[in-house]
């Protein structure tokens, strides 16, 4: 059945920020929309395995897209130094990280000290950042900004995500390759006509017990052997679950070589690592980490909402890359959030919806140890927000084209009408 994902936020006294955009859960909205379509009948019969994406060669490169839902404050994560830091101290004195407490970074930026578990990756050059990224025009609505970022085709009215357009470039797509984990709802970046898969965990990559029989599987495939969309989806679902039977029966926790910290990222990263280590041909995996909408109570360098969130993020990502073992040499992860936050704090020691933001990029092929791209200083704000220095699609395209050279000539299909800049975050 189609179900909405429960909140994956860390418990926080500030979680009830009162943002009007979140008066209705995004996933409840998506679940309601899905329930009105004919897909509901197929999803009820075949569970999460009906929703699938493309298939690629085992042993290839892998990209993990980590969405920081809620508008993460890039100015608290990758903190400007010098004159820009003076501006922050003037406009948000109680939530700005003191310059002498920053870690890593480069001559112009430093990292929040809660990211210390990832400092060895920064020093090794496998962790970098880009600042001042975002949509071509400001959009401070959570849902609209998420939709624009994940669709990434502003001239089109078709509901189709950029990953789905990438999937559509392949031949004979199969369900094992590009998927969302941690949710049974297909996010917009995966949504579209190419087959996609969304599941809470690798144990969800199976058919209901009623159909867990070879003879029944064969009968189902024969019954749905026609050429329509439903027929094709059913055959793909049965084929996918047959190929992934061993993985679906495994215990991801038993396969882990490290201990993941408790919190919302634990299960999804543990399952992602199990999926990648199973070598089923995964190419792109999307996961979420929510509750970044910090209108109140962000906290300071030593405690509070932001510090707790970043601590969990850093400890979880360190565990994830350690758990991957040799596979880590093929995995690149980047973060994206729908927008940044206002430069000036509000009266409740939080920040409201803004514009330009930071992206973190780590893992294989990264040109790290510094903040890449352009940066428009904080004396050149856009209506009180960080000004756009580069379009977010330039960062994504640089990652994709470097990790998947076979699609390097297909940019106009994945990002129609867009001409990217060179960012320099990938080697």
ABEGO torsion letter per residue (X at the ends): XBBBBBBABBBBAAABAGBAAAABBAAAAAAAAAAABAAAAAAAAAEAAABBBBBBBBGBBBBBBBBBBGGBBAAAABBBBEAAAAAAAAABAAABBBAAABBEEBAABBBBAAAAAAAAAAAAGABBBBBGBEBABBBABAAAAAAAAAAGBAABABBBBAAAAAAAABBGBBAAABBBBGBABBBAAABEABBBBBBABAAABBBBAAABBAAAAAAAAAAAABABAAAAAAAAAAAAAAAAAAAAABBAAAABABBBBBEAAAAAAAAAAAAAAAGAGBABBBBBBBGABBABGAEBAABEAAAAAAAAAAAAAAAAAAAAEAAAAABBBBBBBABBBBABBBAAGBBBBBBBBBBBBBEBGBBBGBBBEBBBBAABBBGGBBBBABBAAAAAAAAAAAABAAAAAAAAAABBGBBBBBAGABX
